[in-house]
Amino acid sequence: MPPTKPDVDYLYKLRHSTTHVMAQAVQELFPGTKLTIGPPIEDGFYYDFDSPHRFAPEDLEKIEARMREISAGNHQFVMSAHSSDEARRFWGERGENYKVEIIDDLNEPTVTYCSHGAFTDLCRGNHLESTRDIRHFKLLKVAGAYWRGDEKRAQLQRIYGTAWPTKEELEGYLARLEEAKKRDHRDLGQKLDLFSIQHETAGPGLVFWHPKGTVIRTQIENLLKDTLSREGYDFVVTPHVARLDLWKTSGHWDYYRQNMFTPMEIENQPFVVKPMNCPGHILIYKSRLHSYRELPLRYAEFGTVYRYERSGVMHGLLRVRGFTQDDAHIFCRMDQMEEECSNLLRLTLQVLKIFGFNDVRIMLSTRPERFSGTPEGWDLAEGALRNALKSQGLSYEVDPGEGVFYGPKVDLKIRDSLNREWQCSTIQVDFNLPQKFDVTYRDASSRDSHCVMIHRALLGSLERFIGILIEHYGGAFPVWLAPVQAKVLTITDKQSDYAASVARELRSAGFRAEVDDRPEKINSKVREAAMARIPYLLVAGGREAESRSVSVRGRDGANLGPMPLGAFMEKLGREAAEKIDNLSSIS
C-alpha cells in the first residue's frame, strides 16, 4: 500500500516503476518499437522510443488501458545481475541496439535487469515491490527527442506521464497543469503586449521587449540597482563582444564552445559575442593594482550574454539565445569568503520574498572528481558555504560531487504558485579564473596573493525570471510591477476631458495610467481592462466629474465605490510602495 504522505523516495520508485509498465505496454501494442531510456523526473516520468509507428494523442489512451491491465496483474519487480557479455547477447538478439550501446558505455563487468511478468529492462533498480500499487497515472503528451540529446543521432519519440499515490493527488496535479496552460507566458505575453520573438525576421530565441514588458523589466532592474547600491556594489558595463583569445584564456573556448556562437572576423582578428560576463569583470579588476584593504570589491552588471541553443529546445522566455543576467562578481580574500556568502544568502532570500517566493529549497554542491584548485582550498570553500548557511539558520541539502569544476556552489530553488520548482539564484566560489587571469591583491606583507572570486546571480536571467513571474502571477502583476497601474474609463464622451485630467494627475504623481474614452459601453471597457490584468479601473462618469472623484473597481471584480481622487492616489501609492517596505528590512 502507498504511504499516506509519500516521501521523495516513494515517488521516485512509483514513477520509475510506472515507466517500465508503460514501456511494456508500448512494445506490446506497437511491434518493432525499440527501447532507449525511461527515467522518473519531477512530477512524472518519460520514456524515449524508436518506433516505426508515429504516436498520436489517441494512442495514449490505448497505452494507458494496457498499462492498467498490466498493473492489475500484481507482477513483482525482480532485479537480477548479468555479465556484460551475456547482456550484449541478450539485447543484441532482440534488436535492442540502444541497450547494447548503453552496456558498452557503462564498461562494467556486470549490469542489472529489472523484470516484472514477461517484461525485462536494463535498469539499476529502485522500484516498488509490485505493479499493484501503480493505479493513479496519466500519460500527458508525445514529444520529439534525439538519442543522447545529439541532433546527429536517431530521432526518437518521447512519451511523458505522471503518477501519484492517490487519486486526489493525481487530480490535483492535472488541475495545476490545466491552470499552467492558461498562464502560459507565451500566450499571456502576446495578449498583454509584453514581448515578442520574431522567429522569421530576426531569428529564434531573441526577445523584443514591448513598452509594457519593458516597464516590468525596468522596475526589476531599478529594484536591484537600489538594493545592490545599499549593499556596497559598484555597477559596471562590459562589451558584448571580445577577442577569441580572451575566451581561450578563460577556458570557455575549450569547455563551453558548443554553447558559443561562431567567431566573427574583424580586421583579421576573431571576435566572439560573450557567453558570460565574468572575464569582463576580471579585466576591470585587473586594470589597476588593489590592496587587501580594498577588498571585498563587488562588481554588478545587467550583462546581456549570448549562448547557442538548438531550435528544438528554446521555449519562450525560459530558454533563449540572448538574455540579460543580474550578474555580479565579488573579489575577496579567503578570510572574507564566509561573511560574503552569508550576506549573499540573506540578500537573495530577501529579494525573492519581494516577488512572493517564500518556499525556497537550498542545495550545496560539493567537489566533483575533476576539479580546479587544491583539495585544501575546496575544503575551506565548502566549509565557508556550510558556515554561511548555518549563520543564516538555513536548512539545505547536499548534492555530493555536483559542484562545478572551478568551485563549490549553492543553488536556491523557488516554488511558484503552481507548485513548480525553478532554479534561479546561485552562489559559486571560483578558484579557477583567478589563477588563469592571475587576479591578485597586495597583502599585508606587500606580496601578491590570489583573490577568491564569487559568482552570484540573485534572479538569474531576467528573461527567464520574468517568464516565471508571468505564470506565477497569471499576468496579474502586483501594483509596483504592473505595466499600467490604473485605467480611467469614461461612460460617455462628455467625460473625456475629465478622464484625461485624472490620468495626467496620476502620471504627474509618478503612477502609470491610461485612458479609455472610446465610444463603447462601459461594461465592455471594464471587461477588457480586467482581461488586461490592470490592478485598478477608475470609472469617470458625470457624477464623478462634478465631484472630482472616481469610482474604483479592482481587477478581481471588487467594487470599492466612489473615492476622491486624492484618496485613491494615497491608496495606490501605499500599495506601490510595499516593495520599498520589504526592502527596508534588508540590513
HUJO-V299034 format. One record per backbone hydrogen bond with DSSP energy under -1.0 kcal/mol. CO is the residue of the C=O (numbers start at 1). NH is the residue of the N-H. E is the energy in kcal/mol with one decimal. If there is no record, write none. Layout:
co: <CO/CO>
nh: <NH/NH>
e: <E/E>
This chain:
co: <7/8/9/10/11/12/13/14/15/16/17/18/19/20/21/22/23/24/25/26/30/34/37/39/41/44/45/47/48/49/50/56/58/59/60/61/62/63/64/65/66/67/68/70/71/75/78/80/82/83/84/85/86/87/88/89/91/92/95/96/97/98/99/100/101/102/103/109/111/112/113/114/115/116/119/121/129/131/133/136/138/141/143/145/146/147/150/154/156/157/158/159/160/161/162/166/167/168/169/170/171/172/173/174/175/176/177/178/179/181/184/185/186/187/188/189/194/196/197/198/198/205/205/208/210/211/212/213/214/215/216/217/218/219/220/221/222/223/224/225/226/227/228/229/234/240/242/243/244/245/246/247/251/252/256/257/259/264/266/269/270/271/272/274/277/278/279/280/281/282/284/290/291/297/298/299/300/301/301/303/305/310/315/315/319/321/323/324/325/325/327/328/329/330/331/332/333/336/337/338/339/340/341/342/343/344/345/346/347/348/349/350/352/353/356/359/361/362/363/364/365/366/374/375/376/377/378/379/380/381/382/383/384/385/386/387/388/389/390/397/399/399/404/405/406/408/409/410/411/412/413/414/416/420/422/425/426/427/428/430/432/433/434/439/441/442/443/447/449/452/453/454/455/456/457/460/461/462/463/464/465/466/467/468/469/470/473/475/478/478/485/486/487/488/489/492/493/495/496/497/498/499/500/501/502/503/504/505/506/507/512/512/514/516/518/521/522/523/524/525/526/527/528/529/530/535/536/537/538/539/540/541/542/543/544/548/550/551/552/553/554/558/561/563/564/565/566/567/568/569/570/571/572/573/575/577/578/579/580/582/583>
nh: <11/12/13/14/15/16/17/18/19/20/21/22/23/24/25/26/27/28/29/30/33/50/48/46/44/41/161/159/36/157/34/59/62/63/64/65/66/67/68/69/70/71/72/73/74/131/115/113/111/87/88/89/90/91/92/93/96/95/97/100/101/102/103/104/105/106/107/84/82/123/80/121/78/119/116/114/77/134/135/164/162/160/158/156/149/150/153/147/145/49/143/47/140/45/138/170/171/172/173/174/175/176/177/178/179/180/181/182/183/184/188/189/190/191/192/194/210/208/199/202/203/321/322/196/214/215/216/217/218/219/220/221/222/223/224/225/226/227/228/229/230/231/233/232/300/274/272/246/248/249/250/253/255/256/259/260/308/271/269/266/244/264/242/306/281/282/283/284/285/286/287/442/294/331/234/329/236/303/327/325/323/313/318/319/315/307/305/462/303/327/301/456/299/454/297/452/336/340/341/342/343/344/345/346/347/348/349/350/351/352/353/354/357/356/358/415/413/397/411/399/409/403/378/379/380/381/382/383/384/385/386/387/388/389/390/391/392/394/393/364/366/402/407/372/431/429/365/427/363/424/361/422/419/416/414/412/457/410/455/453/436/437/439/451/449/292/446/443/441/332/430/330/428/328/426/326/465/466/467/468/469/470/471/472/473/475/476/477/481/482/536/514/538/516/540/495/496/499/500/501/502/503/504/505/506/507/508/509/511/510/485/486/488/490/520/525/526/527/528/529/530/531/532/534/533/555/487/553/489/551/491/545/546/547/549/565/563/539/560/537/557/554/552/550/568/569/570/571/572/573/574/575/576/577/578/581/582/583/584/585/586>
e: <-2.2/-2.3/-2.4/-2.9/-2.6/-2.7/-2.6/-2.2/-1.9/-1.2/-1.8/-2.5/-2.1/-2.2/-2.2/-2.6/-2.3/-2.2/-2.2/-2.4/-1.2/-2.1/-2.6/-1.7/-2.3/-2.5/-2.5/-2.3/-1.0/-2.8/-3.1/-1.6/-1.0/-2.5/-2.7/-2.3/-2.1/-2.5/-2.2/-1.6/-2.4/-2.9/-2.1/-1.3/-1.7/-2.2/-2.7/-2.8/-2.9/-2.5/-2.5/-1.9/-2.6/-2.7/-2.4/-2.6/-2.4/-1.6/-1.6/-1.6/-2.1/-2.0/-2.3/-2.4/-2.5/-2.1/-1.6/-2.5/-2.8/-2.2/-1.8/-2.1/-3.0/-2.2/-2.3/-2.7/-2.3/-1.9/-1.3/-2.7/-2.3/-2.6/-3.6/-3.9/-2.5/-1.6/-2.1/-2.6/-1.6/-3.0/-2.7/-1.4/-2.8/-2.3/-2.3/-1.9/-2.7/-2.3/-2.3/-2.6/-2.1/-1.9/-2.1/-2.0/-2.2/-2.5/-1.8/-1.6/-1.5/-1.1/-2.6/-2.3/-1.1/-2.7/-3.0/-3.0/-2.0/-3.0/-1.6/-2.2/-2.5/-2.4/-1.7/-2.1/-2.8/-1.5/-1.4/-2.3/-2.9/-2.5/-2.0/-2.6/-2.9/-2.2/-2.4/-2.9/-2.6/-2.2/-3.1/-2.3/-1.6/-1.1/-2.4/-1.2/-2.6/-2.9/-2.9/-1.1/-1.4/-2.5/-2.0/-2.4/-2.5/-3.0/-2.0/-2.0/-2.2/-3.1/-1.4/-2.9/-2.7/-3.1/-2.0/-2.8/-1.6/-2.1/-2.2/-1.7/-2.3/-2.7/-1.1/-3.1/-1.5/-2.8/-3.1/-2.4/-2.7/-1.5/-1.9/-2.6/-2.2/-1.5/-1.7/-1.0/-1.4/-2.4/-3.1/-3.6/-1.3/-1.8/-2.7/-2.2/-2.6/-2.4/-2.3/-3.1/-1.5/-2.3/-2.5/-2.3/-2.5/-2.2/-2.2/-2.2/-2.7/-2.9/-2.2/-2.0/-2.4/-2.5/-1.9/-1.0/-2.2/-1.7/-1.1/-1.5/-3.4/-2.6/-2.4/-3.3/-1.6/-3.1/-2.3/-2.6/-2.1/-2.4/-3.2/-2.4/-2.3/-2.3/-2.6/-2.7/-2.2/-2.4/-2.5/-2.8/-1.3/-2.6/-1.6/-3.2/-1.3/-1.7/-1.7/-3.3/-2.9/-2.5/-2.7/-2.4/-2.7/-1.2/-3.0/-2.9/-2.1/-2.6/-2.6/-2.2/-2.0/-2.8/-2.9/-1.5/-2.4/-2.8/-2.5/-2.4/-2.6/-2.2/-2.2/-3.4/-2.1/-2.6/-3.0/-2.4/-3.0/-1.3/-1.9/-1.7/-2.7/-2.6/-2.2/-2.4/-2.5/-2.7/-1.5/-2.9/-2.9/-1.6/-1.6/-1.5/-1.4/-1.9/-1.1/-1.7/-3.1/-3.1/-3.3/-1.6/-1.3/-3.0/-2.4/-2.0/-2.3/-2.3/-2.3/-2.2/-2.4/-2.7/-2.6/-1.3/-2.4/-1.7/-2.2/-1.5/-3.0/-1.9/-2.4/-1.9/-2.7/-2.3/-2.3/-2.5/-2.3/-2.2/-1.3/-1.7/-1.7/-1.5/-2.1/-2.3/-3.3/-2.1/-1.0/-2.2/-1.9/-2.0/-2.3/-1.5/-2.3/-3.0/-2.3/-2.9/-1.9/-2.9/-2.4/-2.3/-2.3/-2.4/-1.9/-2.1/-3.0/-2.5/-2.2/-2.1/-2.6/-1.6/-1.1/-1.9/-2.2/-2.5/-1.9/-1.3/-2.4>
